[in-house]
């Protein structure tokens, strides 16, 4: 499962939200950070990337579980991709990262707002990002195996 990636804040640690000047003004004015539709982010391919990783994991486990299981688990994944709006807010544990300034902080002209992660109240698990594709595939294979075992 994803237990090793669950984000659990340590003590007084801060998280940072990098943004352009205009969103910074709105965040200060409204005292809130809004989530955005995934397709409006600077990398609109994140959702299709996730599906491609799912396809690789499903293919890797198909001989073990059978094509019926793969088709059954793929169905809600496809439906979710086609009929839902994935909303995202991005945060960093690092206050000063060049790639974050470039991608989100208007190439250094924006802001990195630091605040307590305890202020975030969302009805979802907060996970640390996993960037390595092979690790993503292995994590999904473990999750699919778990589902398969529970269904047996």
LONU-997220 format. One line per field, with one value per residue: residue number from 1; z, y, x of N, C-alpha, C, O in turn; residue in one letter. Coordinates in nm, 4 decimals, decimal comma. Last residue first. Example, Ala and Ser with C-alpha at 12.3 -4.5 7.8 and 13.67 -1.06 7.14 Angstrom:
% residues 2
n <- [2; 1] $
n.Z <- [0,7080; 0,7800] $
n.Y <- [-0,2250; -0,5690] $
n.X <- [1,2850; 1,3190] $
ca.Z <- [0,7140; 0,7800] $
ca.Y <- [-0,1060; -0,4500] $
ca.X <- [1,3670; 1,2300] $
c.Z <- [0,7870; 0,7800] $
c.Y <- [0,0030; -0,3300] $
c.X <- [1,2900; 1,3200] $
o.Z <- [0,8039; 0,8465] $
o.Y <- [0,1138; -0,3319] $
o.X <- [1,3409; 1,4236] $
res <- [S; A] $
//
This chain:
% residues 152
n <- [152; 151; 150; 149; 148; 147; 146; 145; 144; 143; 142; 141; 140; 139; 138; 137; 136; 135; 134; 133; 132; 131; 130; 129; 128; 127; 126; 125; 124; 123; 122; 121; 120; 119; 118; 117; 116; 115; 114; 113; 112; 111; 110; 109; 108; 107; 106; 105; 104; 103; 102; 101; 100; 99; 98; 97; 96; 95; 94; 93; 92; 91; 90; 89; 88; 87; 86; 85; 84; 83; 82; 81; 80; 79; 78; 77; 76; 75; 74; 73; 72; 71; 70; 69; 68; 67; 66; 65; 64; 63; 62; 61; 60; 59; 58; 57; 56; 55; 54; 53; 52; 51; 50; 49; 48; 47; 46; 45; 44; 43; 42; 41; 40; 39; 38; 37; 36; 35; 34; 33; 32; 31; 30; 29; 28; 27; 26; 25; 24; 23; 22; 21; 20; 19; 18; 17; 16; 15; 14; 13; 12; 11; 10; 9; 8; 7; 6; 5; 4; 3; 2; 1] $
n.Z <- [-0,3959; -0,3332; -0,2023; -0,4141; -0,5790; -0,4145; -0,4023; -0,6675; -0,6931; -0,5186; -0,6480; -0,8876; -0,7906; -0,7135; -0,9622; -1,0931; -0,9316; -0,9710; -1,2410; -1,2242; -0,9533; -0,7933; -0,5801; -0,3235; -0,0333; 0,0122; 0,2128; 0,1544; 0,1990; 0,2620; 0,4200; 0,5529; 0,6560; 0,8800; 0,9181; 0,7786; 0,8077; 0,5305; 0,2944; -0,0391; -0,2619; -0,5607; -0,8585; -1,0184; -1,0848; -1,2842; -1,1452; -0,9760; -1,1105; -1,2478; -1,1141; -0,8484; -0,8752; -0,9529; -0,7221; -0,4109; -0,1079; 0,0765; 0,0510; 0,0388; -0,1489; -0,3167; -0,5119; -0,5554; -0,7860; -0,9020; -1,1742; -1,2527; -1,4457; -1,6683; -1,7535; -1,5253; -1,4242; -1,6302; -1,6034; -1,3493; -1,3777; -1,5714; -1,4645; -1,3183; -1,5270; -1,6727; -1,4780; -1,4460; -1,7036; -1,7415; -1,4418; -1,2553; -1,3830; -1,6237; -1,5364; -1,4347; -1,6449; -1,7182; -1,4945; -1,5206; -1,7624; -1,6934; -1,4935; -1,6550; -1,8035; -1,6025; -1,5355; -1,7758; -1,7734; -1,5553; -1,6461; -1,8533; -1,7802; -1,6007; -1,4921; -1,4916; -1,5969; -1,5546; -1,2848; -1,1410; -0,8159; -0,4937; -0,3289; -0,0175; 0,1649; 0,2223; 0,0380; 0,0229; -0,0103; -0,2524; -0,4203; -0,4273; -0,5468; -0,8051; -0,8954; -0,8836; -0,8774; -0,6234; -0,4076; -0,0855; 0,1567; 0,5040; 0,8016; 1,1227; 1,3965; 1,3800; 1,0686; 0,8980; 0,6910; 0,3965; 0,2856; 0,1839; 0,3177; 0,2429; 0,0127; 0,0000] $
n.Y <- [-1,2528; -0,9824; -0,9597; -1,0138; -0,7895; -0,5804; -0,6514; -0,6242; -0,3466; -0,2604; -0,3661; -0,2217; 0,0374; 0,0143; -0,0390; 0,2059; 0,3787; 0,2781; 0,3459; 0,6316; 0,8422; 1,0205; 1,0613; 1,2897; 1,1951; 1,2578; 1,2819; 1,1701; 1,3971; 1,6317; 1,8734; 2,1308; 2,2710; 2,3488; 2,1850; 2,2843; 2,6301; 2,7840; 3,0026; 3,0715; 3,2107; 3,4012; 3,5321; 3,5474; 3,3005; 3,2088; 3,1928; 2,9697; 2,7259; 2,6697; 2,8188; 2,7448; 2,4699; 2,4645; 2,5799; 2,6116; 2,6801; 2,5301; 2,2121; 2,0716; 2,2070; 2,1515; 2,2087; 2,0822; 1,9717; 1,7616; 1,6079; 1,5335; 1,2523; 1,0885; 0,9745; 0,8758; 0,7110; 0,5216; 0,4058; 0,2971; 0,1202; -0,0645; -0,1915; -0,3972; -0,5571; -0,6150; -0,7624; -0,9807; -1,0920; -1,1795; -1,2724; -1,2543; -1,3144; -1,1850; -0,9106; -0,7512; -0,5948; -0,4622; -0,2973; -0,1350; -0,0057; 0,1278; 0,3041; 0,4650; 0,5848; 0,7265; 0,9155; 1,0569; 1,1760; 1,3510; 1,5111; 1,6883; 1,9508; 2,1183; 2,3449; 2,2900; 2,2415; 1,9778; 1,9684; 2,2596; 2,3542; 2,4850; 2,7829; 2,8945; 3,1917; 3,4613; 3,6492; 3,7933; 3,5925; 3,4862; 3,7090; 3,7471; 3,5031; 3,5208; 3,7302; 3,6222; 3,2564; 3,0303; 2,7552; 2,6834; 2,4702; 2,3847; 2,3454; 2,1865; 2,1440; 1,8074; 1,6797; 1,5521; 1,2926; 1,1583; 0,8360; 0,6535; 0,4175; 0,3422; 0,2386; -0,1179] $
n.X <- [-1,0428; -1,0294; -0,7877; -0,6099; -0,6606; -0,5742; -0,3015; -0,2261; -0,2582; -0,0533; 0,1734; 0,1504; 0,1905; 0,4602; 0,5794; 0,5274; 0,6772; 0,9338; 0,9626; 0,9469; 0,9860; 0,8390; 0,5875; 0,5068; 0,3277; -0,0207; -0,2946; -0,6188; -0,8937; -1,0495; -0,8353; -0,6918; -0,4009; -0,2701; -0,0586; 0,1532; 0,2111; 0,3842; 0,5284; 0,5194; 0,7131; 0,6420; 0,7966; 1,0118; 1,1155; 0,9388; 0,6915; 0,6845; 0,6663; 0,9091; 1,1135; 1,0833; 1,1263; 1,3939; 1,5195; 1,3832; 1,3337; 1,1943; 1,0432; 0,8185; 0,5477; 0,2355; -0,0542; -0,3729; -0,6216; -0,8814; -1,0173; -1,3281; -1,4417; -1,4634; -1,2212; -1,0949; -1,2967; -1,3119; -1,0571; -1,0905; -1,3028; -1,1659; -0,9476; -1,0551; -1,1556; -0,9247; -0,7858; -0,9601; -0,9431; -0,6806; -0,4987; -0,2970; -0,0564; -0,0729; -0,0974; 0,0991; 0,1872; -0,0464; -0,0760; 0,1510; 0,0923; -0,1466; -0,0509; 0,1063; -0,0947; -0,2288; -0,0321; -0,0243; -0,2700; -0,2188; -0,0062; -0,0183; -0,0008; 0,1858; 0,0782; -0,2832; -0,5262; -0,5901; -0,6631; -0,7996; -0,6826; -0,7678; -0,6625; -0,5952; -0,6777; -0,7091; -0,7673; -0,5214; -0,3298; -0,4216; -0,4072; -0,1275; -0,0532; -0,1629; 0,0191; 0,2895; 0,2795; 0,4099; 0,4543; 0,4122; 0,5541; 0,5395; 0,7366; 0,7410; 0,7116; 0,6297; 0,5921; 0,3038; 0,2893; 0,1887; 0,2507; 0,4285; 0,3947; 0,1366; 0,0289; 0,0839] $
ca.Z <- [-0,4078; -0,4131; -0,1272; -0,2989; -0,6297; -0,4577; -0,2803; -0,6028; -0,7712; -0,4925; -0,5099; -0,8900; -0,8465; -0,6149; -0,8552; -1,1462; -0,9485; -0,8367; -1,2010; -1,2945; -1,0267; -0,9275; -0,6210; -0,4660; -0,0910; -0,0199; 0,1545; 0,2091; 0,1160; 0,2827; 0,2988; 0,5910; 0,5403; 0,8329; 1,0013; 0,7092; 0,8776; 0,6351; 0,3916; 0,0856; -0,1965; -0,4162; -0,7756; -0,9898; -0,9794; -1,3114; -1,2563; -0,9221; -1,0450; -1,2921; -1,2603; -0,8859; -0,8291; -1,0448; -0,8520; -0,5111; -0,2130; 0,0645; 0,0361; 0,1707; -0,1416; -0,2085; -0,5025; -0,5010; -0,7266; -0,8494; -1,0724; -1,2584; -1,3206; -1,6150; -1,8510; -1,6144; -1,3462; -1,6003; -1,7281; -1,3752; -1,2983; -1,5988; -1,5587; -1,2458; -1,4214; -1,7364; -1,5318; -1,3332; -1,6521; -1,8127; -1,5505; -1,2113; -1,2453; -1,6232; -1,6057; -1,3409; -1,5714; -1,8112; -1,5266; -1,4027; -1,7499; -1,8017; -1,4601; -1,5510; -1,8730; -1,6698; -1,4357; -1,7294; -1,8745; -1,5475; -1,5264; -1,8890; -1,7983; -1,6666; -1,5892; -1,4300; -1,6009; -1,6916; -1,3258; -1,2264; -0,9584; -0,5790; -0,4033; -0,1392; 0,1238; 0,3260; 0,0767; 0,0353; 0,1063; -0,1351; -0,3900; -0,3763; -0,4126; -0,7079; -0,8902; -0,7986; -0,9443; -0,7117; -0,5022; -0,2079; 0,0743; 0,3633; 0,7114; 0,9833; 1,3459; 1,4669; 1,1881; 0,9364; 0,8298; 0,4544; 0,3535; 0,1213; 0,3269; 0,3780; 0,0038; 0,0000] $
ca.Y <- [-1,3998; -1,0300; -0,9311; -1,1032; -0,9245; -0,5869; -0,6445; -0,7563; -0,4369; -0,2241; -0,4080; -0,3683; -0,0005; 0,0486; -0,1399; 0,0806; 0,3997; 0,2705; 0,2056; 0,5533; 0,7338; 1,0605; 0,9557; 1,2589; 1,2500; 1,1683; 1,3608; 1,1408; 1,3066; 1,4953; 1,8171; 2,0412; 2,2084; 2,4345; 2,1581; 2,1873; 2,5025; 2,7795; 2,8961; 3,0990; 3,0811; 3,3871; 3,5023; 3,6743; 3,3769; 3,2184; 3,2862; 3,1033; 2,7804; 2,6127; 2,8272; 2,8869; 2,5181; 2,4103; 2,6477; 2,5137; 2,7492; 2,6724; 2,2936; 2,0767; 2,1571; 2,2053; 2,1578; 2,1933; 1,9600; 1,8922; 1,5940; 1,6496; 1,3243; 1,1521; 1,0360; 0,9654; 0,8242; 0,6066; 0,4746; 0,3900; 0,2421; 0,0032; -0,0812; -0,2861; -0,5096; -0,5397; -0,6388; -0,8914; -1,0451; -1,0595; -1,3002; -1,2319; -1,3600; -1,3316; -0,9802; -0,8428; -0,6738; -0,5587; -0,3965; -0,2207; -0,0871; 0,0283; 0,2002; 0,3845; 0,5028; 0,6161; 0,8201; 0,9844; 1,0731; 1,2507; 1,4280; 1,5465; 1,8964; 1,9902; 2,3633; 2,2973; 2,3806; 2,0163; 1,9167; 2,1425; 2,3820; 2,3771; 2,7056; 2,8432; 3,0539; 3,3701; 3,5587; 3,8639; 3,6802; 3,3990; 3,6492; 3,8540; 3,5371; 3,4272; 3,7487; 3,7352; 3,3844; 3,0855; 2,8484; 2,6898; 2,5907; 2,3480; 2,4262; 2,1965; 2,2800; 1,9238; 1,6695; 1,6621; 1,3223; 1,2743; 0,9258; 0,7859; 0,4809; 0,3921; 0,3654; 0,0000] $
ca.X <- [-1,0431; -1,1431; -0,9101; -0,6157; -0,6834; -0,7151; -0,3823; -0,2188; -0,3433; -0,1938; 0,1409; 0,1432; 0,0607; 0,3583; 0,5849; 0,4725; 0,5333; 0,8764; 0,9671; 0,8450; 1,0500; 0,8792; 0,6792; 0,5145; 0,4504; 0,0899; -0,1869; -0,4871; -0,8138; -1,0991; -0,8957; -0,8014; -0,4668; -0,3783; -0,1760; 0,0672; 0,1988; 0,2828; 0,5484; 0,4493; 0,7009; 0,6549; 0,6801; 0,9423; 1,1820; 1,0824; 0,7126; 0,7083; 0,5464; 0,7818; 1,0949; 1,0745; 0,9961; 1,2923; 1,5218; 1,4240; 1,4082; 1,1638; 1,1636; 0,8806; 0,6841; 0,3157; 0,0825; -0,2950; -0,4882; -0,8431; -0,9137; -1,2392; -1,4195; -1,5837; -1,3107; -1,0209; -1,2477; -1,4278; -1,0938; -0,9797; -1,3223; -1,2930; -0,9250; -0,9918; -1,2455; -1,0337; -0,7280; -0,9314; -1,0719; -0,7261; -0,5919; -0,4350; -0,0784; -0,0577; -0,2067; 0,0330; 0,2854; 0,0129; -0,1792; 0,1354; 0,2141; -0,1464; -0,1491; 0,1713; 0,0050; -0,2973; -0,0795; 0,0953; -0,2464; -0,3255; 0,0083; -0,0115; -0,1358; 0,2072; 0,1858; -0,1509; -0,4802; -0,5567; -0,5317; -0,8199; -0,7042; -0,7204; -0,7608; -0,5315; -0,7028; -0,6576; -0,8756; -0,6491; -0,3233; -0,4060; -0,5376; -0,2139; -0,0066; -0,2222; -0,1263; 0,2463; 0,3028; 0,3072; 0,5165; 0,3330; 0,5613; 0,5312; 0,6552; 0,7821; 0,6936; 0,6424; 0,6747; 0,3928; 0,2526; 0,2573; 0,1578; 0,4254; 0,5263; 0,1602; 0,1013; 0,0000] $
c.Z <- [-0,3128; -0,4204; -0,2011; -0,2189; -0,5141; -0,5022; -0,3150; -0,4770; -0,7115; -0,5671; -0,4777; -0,7510; -0,8551; -0,6649; -0,7471; -1,0379; -0,9944; -0,8422; -1,0622; -1,2533; -1,0908; -1,0128; -0,7668; -0,4894; -0,2370; -0,0681; 0,1366; 0,1369; 0,1867; 0,1933; 0,3272; 0,4628; 0,5897; 0,7174; 0,9598; 0,7894; 0,7991; 0,6961; 0,4987; 0,1781; -0,0584; -0,3765; -0,6285; -0,8973; -0,9457; -1,2115; -1,2754; -1,0259; -1,0016; -1,2356; -1,3022; -1,0344; -0,8652; -1,0043; -0,9457; -0,6491; -0,3129; -0,0543; 0,0052; 0,1690; 0,0026; -0,2109; -0,3934; -0,4754; -0,6648; -0,7670; -1,0304; -1,1422; -1,3438; -1,4817; -1,7912; -1,7086; -1,4325; -1,5214; -1,7038; -1,5002; -1,3169; -1,5113; -1,5799; -1,3376; -1,3441; -1,6318; -1,5955; -1,3831; -1,5361; -1,7616; -1,6130; -1,3157; -1,2065; -1,4859; -1,6045; -1,4086; -1,4817; -1,7381; -1,6205; -1,4306; -1,6321; -1,7922; -1,5661; -1,5075; -1,7736; -1,7432; -1,4996; -1,6283; -1,8399; -1,6513; -1,5194; -1,7671; -1,8318; -1,6763; -1,6580; -1,5372; -1,5440; -1,7029; -1,4663; -1,2819; -1,0326; -0,7231; -0,4753; -0,2066; -0,0026; 0,2927; 0,1904; 0,0900; 0,1301; -0,0085; -0,2670; -0,3377; -0,3501; -0,5642; -0,7939; -0,7861; -0,8543; -0,7754; -0,5963; -0,2951; -0,0504; 0,2846; 0,5754; 0,9028; 1,1987; 1,4020; 1,2605; 1,0666; 0,8778; 0,5926; 0,4153; 0,1859; 0,2634; 0,3908; 0,1401; 0,0000] $
c.Y <- [-1,4650; -1,1822; -0,9873; -1,0843; -1,0227; -0,7283; -0,6555; -0,7596; -0,5778; -0,3174; -0,3784; -0,4205; -0,1513; 0,0092; -0,1124; -0,0259; 0,2698; 0,2912; 0,1861; 0,4067; 0,6426; 0,9457; 0,9820; 1,1505; 1,2044; 1,2467; 1,2688; 1,2261; 1,2814; 1,3952; 1,6744; 1,9937; 2,1069; 2,3734; 2,2442; 2,1529; 2,4085; 2,6398; 2,9007; 2,9794; 3,1106; 3,2406; 3,4883; 3,6556; 3,5088; 3,3098; 3,3174; 3,2065; 2,9255; 2,6850; 2,7823; 2,9003; 2,6652; 2,4559; 2,5961; 2,5766; 2,6488; 2,7402; 2,4383; 2,1660; 2,1634; 2,1413; 2,2305; 2,1358; 2,0921; 1,8771; 1,7326; 1,6369; 1,4409; 1,2241; 1,1206; 1,0409; 0,9250; 0,7299; 0,5698; 0,4724; 0,3443; 0,1277; 0,0004; -0,1674; -0,3921; -0,4800; -0,5535; -0,7577; -0,9471; -1,0056; -1,1718; -1,2689; -1,3552; -1,3902; -1,1322; -0,9313; -0,7783; -0,6508; -0,5032; -0,3308; -0,1822; -0,0635; 0,0903; 0,2721; 0,4146; 0,5264; 0,7007; 0,8777; 0,9920; 1,1405; 1,3186; 1,4554; 1,7473; 1,9194; 2,2322; 2,3134; 2,3969; 2,1617; 1,9616; 2,0994; 2,2513; 2,4141; 2,5905; 2,7536; 3,0215; 3,2247; 3,4635; 3,7726; 3,7466; 3,4829; 3,5584; 3,7970; 3,6438; 3,4566; 3,6492; 3,7490; 3,4978; 3,2171; 2,9000; 2,7975; 2,5745; 2,4774; 2,3596; 2,2806; 2,2956; 2,0567; 1,8034; 1,6344; 1,4294; 1,3012; 1,0388; 0,8803; 0,6202; 0,4640; 0,4221; 0,1251] $
c.X <- [-1,1397; -1,1508; -1,0310; -0,7453; -0,6978; -0,7491; -0,5317; -0,3057; -0,3421; -0,2889; -0,0052; 0,1089; 0,0438; 0,2196; 0,4804; 0,4701; 0,4666; 0,7251; 0,9064; 0,8459; 0,9453; 0,9325; 0,7146; 0,6188; 0,4562; 0,2109; -0,0668; -0,3841; -0,6811; -1,0263; -0,9415; -0,8692; -0,5685; -0,4566; -0,2952; -0,0579; 0,1091; 0,2782; 0,4413; 0,4686; 0,6433; 0,6519; 0,7163; 0,8222; 1,1154; 1,1548; 0,8609; 0,7459; 0,5613; 0,6597; 0,9553; 1,0455; 0,9763; 1,1520; 1,4126; 1,4103; 1,4656; 1,2306; 1,1283; 1,0045; 0,7315; 0,4530; 0,1601; -0,1565; -0,4451; -0,7153; -0,8670; -1,1412; -1,3240; -1,5643; -1,4222; -1,1146; -1,1742; -1,3847; -1,2109; -1,0104; -1,2097; -1,3149; -1,0516; -0,9668; -1,1841; -1,1266; -0,8369; -0,8780; -1,0518; -0,8596; -0,6449; -0,5398; -0,2266; -0,0876; -0,1930; -0,0715; 0,2203; 0,1104; -0,1248; 0,0343; 0,2044; -0,0239; -0,1486; 0,0771; 0,0817; -0,1971; -0,1491; 0,0523; -0,1211; -0,3044; -0,0976; -0,0041; -0,1354; 0,0720; 0,2235; -0,0436; -0,3395; -0,5115; -0,4932; -0,6853; -0,7283; -0,7539; -0,6934; -0,6342; -0,6242; -0,6881; -0,8370; -0,7588; -0,4587; -0,4040; -0,5312; -0,3502; -0,0965; -0,1771; -0,1927; 0,0946; 0,2539; 0,3535; 0,4082; 0,3972; 0,4759; 0,5198; 0,6485; 0,6838; 0,7314; 0,6104; 0,6786; 0,4680; 0,3499; 0,2014; 0,2374; 0,3243; 0,5290; 0,2939; 0,1387; 0,0891] $
o.Z <- [-0,3110; -0,4491; -0,1379; -0,1734; -0,5152; -0,4671; -0,2518; -0,4496; -0,7057; -0,5110; -0,4169; -0,7371; -0,8324; -0,5892; -0,6951; -1,0225; -0,9412; -0,7660; -1,0387; -1,2325; -1,0204; -1,1354; -0,8547; -0,4262; -0,2694; -0,1342; 0,2326; 0,0146; 0,2688; 0,1209; 0,4072; 0,4045; 0,6587; 0,6850; 0,9993; 0,7345; 0,7571; 0,6421; 0,5520; 0,1443; 0,0276; -0,4472; -0,5784; -0,8623; -0,8524; -1,2490; -1,2816; -0,9980; -0,9913; -1,3060; -1,3827; -1,0758; -0,9070; -1,0909; -1,0114; -0,6877; -0,3015; -0,0963; -0,0803; 0,2736; 0,0791; -0,2684; -0,3791; -0,4226; -0,7156; -0,6887; -1,1125; -1,0260; -1,4419; -1,4125; -1,8553; -1,7401; -1,4148; -1,5488; -1,7503; -1,5015; -1,3018; -1,5665; -1,6038; -1,2914; -1,3086; -1,6455; -1,5745; -1,3360; -1,5289; -1,7746; -1,5469; -1,2822; -1,1337; -1,4745; -1,5858; -1,3436; -1,4555; -1,7658; -1,6039; -1,3940; -1,6424; -1,8117; -1,5322; -1,4871; -1,8062; -1,7445; -1,4561; -1,6360; -1,8708; -1,6192; -1,4813; -1,7827; -1,8380; -1,5906; -1,7634; -1,6565; -1,5481; -1,8086; -1,4940; -1,3212; -0,9905; -0,7485; -0,5127; -0,1460; -0,0828; 0,3807; 0,2468; 0,1781; 0,2438; 0,0900; -0,1872; -0,2329; -0,2343; -0,4701; -0,7090; -0,6769; -0,7572; -0,7332; -0,6437; -0,2612; -0,1111; 0,3384; 0,5359; 0,9325; 1,1533; 1,3579; 1,2052; 1,1603; 0,8967; 0,6095; 0,4783; 0,1437; 0,2871; 0,4661; 0,1502; -0,0117] $
o.Y <- [-1,5875; -1,2357; -1,0350; -1,1818; -1,1062; -0,7811; -0,7311; -0,8582; -0,6433; -0,3623; -0,4607; -0,5092; -0,2030; -0,0464; -0,2055; -0,0961; 0,2294; 0,2282; 0,0883; 0,3486; 0,5828; 0,9527; 0,9673; 1,1489; 1,0931; 1,3498; 1,2096; 1,2398; 1,3618; 1,3180; 1,6040; 2,0653; 2,0106; 2,4192; 2,2164; 2,0975; 2,4477; 2,5446; 3,0072; 2,8676; 3,1674; 3,1568; 3,5537; 3,7522; 3,5766; 3,3864; 3,4330; 3,2978; 2,9974; 2,7030; 2,8489; 2,9824; 2,7059; 2,4782; 2,6757; 2,6210; 2,6065; 2,8476; 2,4665; 2,1925; 2,2502; 2,0341; 2,3525; 2,0253; 2,1996; 1,7832; 1,8110; 1,6533; 1,4447; 1,2534; 1,2140; 1,1574; 1,0459; 0,8407; 0,6838; 0,5940; 0,4644; 0,2339; 0,1210; -0,0534; -0,2978; -0,3662; -0,4323; -0,6520; -0,8437; -0,8862; -1,0683; -1,2938; -1,4418; -1,5019; -1,2020; -1,0188; -0,8829; -0,7707; -0,6216; -0,4461; -0,2979; -0,1845; -0,0281; 0,1587; 0,3015; 0,4044; 0,5870; 0,7630; 0,8731; 1,0226; 1,2055; 1,3336; 1,6858; 1,8385; 2,2347; 2,2978; 2,5063; 2,2020; 1,9815; 2,1825; 2,1453; 2,4954; 2,5984; 2,6596; 3,1091; 3,1449; 3,3946; 3,8129; 3,7552; 3,4484; 3,5546; 3,8328; 3,6322; 3,4371; 3,6905; 3,7770; 3,4717; 3,2788; 2,8230; 2,9158; 2,4676; 2,5810; 2,2870; 2,2857; 2,4082; 2,0805; 1,9022; 1,5747; 1,4002; 1,3289; 1,0169; 0,9954; 0,6967; 0,5606; 0,5407; 0,1151] $
o.X <- [-1,1513; -1,2579; -1,1253; -0,8052; -0,7882; -0,8546; -0,6055; -0,3742; -0,4461; -0,3889; -0,0735; 0,0247; -0,0656; 0,1400; 0,4189; 0,3701; 0,3632; 0,6518; 0,8355; 0,7394; 0,8639; 0,9240; 0,6297; 0,7244; 0,4149; 0,1986; -0,0173; -0,3874; -0,6371; -1,0892; -0,8799; -0,9506; -0,5350; -0,5662; -0,4084; -0,1532; 0,0003; 0,3346; 0,4103; 0,4297; 0,7106; 0,5960; 0,8077; 0,7544; 1,1586; 1,2436; 0,9026; 0,8235; 0,4619; 0,5604; 0,8902; 0,9636; 0,8679; 1,0675; 1,3455; 1,3022; 1,5807; 1,1875; 1,0442; 1,0638; 0,6895; 0,4718; 0,1522; -0,1439; -0,4769; -0,7013; -0,8192; -1,1785; -1,2498; -1,6618; -1,4706; -1,0906; -1,1896; -1,4310; -1,2101; -0,9916; -1,2317; -1,3438; -1,0450; -0,9651; -1,2548; -1,1715; -0,8408; -0,9200; -1,1182; -0,8868; -0,6534; -0,6556; -0,2752; -0,1379; -0,2927; -0,1286; 0,2796; 0,1158; -0,1541; 0,0570; 0,2452; -0,0351; -0,1499; 0,1203; 0,1176; -0,2134; -0,1306; 0,0962; -0,1129; -0,3197; -0,0676; 0,0035; -0,2419; 0,0364; 0,2870; -0,0698; -0,2832; -0,4630; -0,3749; -0,6035; -0,6819; -0,8428; -0,5764; -0,6857; -0,5918; -0,7202; -0,9219; -0,8348; -0,5051; -0,4693; -0,6248; -0,4039; -0,1366; -0,2541; -0,2716; 0,0451; 0,1830; 0,4513; 0,3246; 0,3949; 0,4688; 0,4810; 0,7398; 0,5644; 0,7521; 0,4980; 0,7268; 0,4151; 0,4680; 0,0826; 0,3408; 0,3137; 0,6224; 0,3054; 0,1698; 0,2112] $
res <- [X; X; X; X; X; X; X; X; X; X; X; X; X; X; X; X; X; X; X; X; X; X; X; X; X; X; X; X; X; X; X; X; X; X; X; X; X; X; X; X; X; X; X; X; X; X; X; X; X; X; X; X; X; X; X; X; X; X; X; X; X; X; X; X; X; X; X; X; X; X; X; X; X; X; X; X; X; X; X; X; X; X; X; X; X; X; X; X; X; X; X; X; X; X; X; X; X; X; X; X; X; X; X; X; X; X; X; X; X; X; X; X; X; X; X; X; X; X; X; X; X; X; X; X; X; X; X; X; X; X; X; X; X; X; X; X; X; X; X; X; X; X; X; X; X; X; X; X; X; X; X; X] $
//
